[in-house]
Amino acid sequence: MKFNFWPFSRQRRNQPETVLVRARFIRTDALGKGDLRLRSPLCRLGRAPDNDICLDNDSVSSSHAEIYHLPDGAFQICDLNSTNGTWVNGKRIQMQTLNNGDVVELGEVRLHFRTGDA
C-alpha cells in the first residue's frame, strides 16, 4: 500500500498547511481558552511558541505531543517524551488513537477531543 503522505514526519515550514481537518480540542482547565482547532494533518502541542497549539502552562513541555490525522481518517496522539506525560481518559500513553469525546491531559492542561461538528 502506498500513501501519498506520510503522517509521522514533516518539515516545518514558515507557511501553515491549508488542509481541512475537522477536529478540535475544548480546553476545560482554564476559563476563556475556548476551541483549539487542528489545522493540519500533523499538529504539535507544547509550551514553546513554535508549536501549532501553544499551551502557556509550566506543566506542559516545550514540545509535549503530536496529533496525526491518518489517511484512514483516524486521529492518533503521540507523547514526545514529555516530563509530565500525556494522558488519555486517565491513562498515561505513549501513542494512542483518539476517539470523539476523549479527555487528553498534558501536565495540568485538560482538553476534550471533538471530531467533525460535534
N, C-alpha and C positions, 0 to 999 in steps of 0.2 A: 504494500500500500504506500502510495506516495502522497505526501502532504505538500501543499503549496506554501504553507507557512509552518515553521517550527516554533511551538509556543514556549519553549523553555529558555530562550535567549533572545536578546535584541540589542542592537547597538543604540545607545542613547543618541537622540537627535535633538537639535535645537527646536524644531517644529513638532508639536504633538501629532500623532497619527489621527486621521479623521475616519474612524471606524465606529459604526453604530453598535454599541454594547449596551444591552438593556439590562443593566444590573446596577445596584446601588447599596450603600450602607446607610443605615439610620443610626446616628450616634446618640446613645441614650445616657451616657455618663456625665454629660455636661449640657446645660440648657443653651439653646440658641445655636448649636453646631449644625443642625439640620441634616439634609441629604448630602451624601458624598458619592457622586456618580463615578462609575468606572468608565473611562473614556477611550480605552484602547485594549487590545487583546492581552497585553501584559501591563499590569498596574502594580507599581511598587508603593508600599506603605511604610512610613517611618517618620522619625522626628526631623531629619535633615530637609532643608528647603528644596532640594532637587528631586524629591520623591513625587510621584504622581498624586498621592494623597498624603499631605503633610499633617501629622498629629503632634501638636505642641504639648507634650507631656513628658516629664523626665523619666517615666517608667517605660517609655517606648524607645527602642533602639534606633540609631540613626537610619539604618536600613533594616527594618524589622521583618517584613514578609512581602511576598508577591502573590498576586492573584492572576491566574492564567485562564483565559477564555479559550477552551479547547475547541478543535474543529468540529467535534460532535455536539457542541452547544453547551457542554457542562462547564462548570467553573471549579477550579482547583486552587487551594491556598497552600503555600509552602513557606515554612519558617526559614529565615535566613540566619540561623544560629544566634538568635536574639538572646539577650541577657535574661529577660523575664518570661520568655516563651510566648508561643501562640496557642491559644486555647479555643476549641470549638465545642460548644454545648457542655462546657465544664471539664473537657478532657484535653490534656496537653498533646499537641500533634506536631509532627514534622511536615507531613503532607496529607491533605485530605480533600475530597470532593465536597463542595458546598451545596447545600440544598436551600431552597427558599425558606426563610424563617430561622435559619441557623443563627446562633449568637456567637460572635467572634470576639475574643478578648486579646488585646495586645497590651501587656502590662495592665495598667489601671483603666485603659480605654475600652469601653464596651460598644460593640457595633452589631446591629441586627442586619443580616443579609437579605436583600429582596431582589428577585428577578422579575423581568417583564414590567408590567404596570402595577404590580401588586404593592 
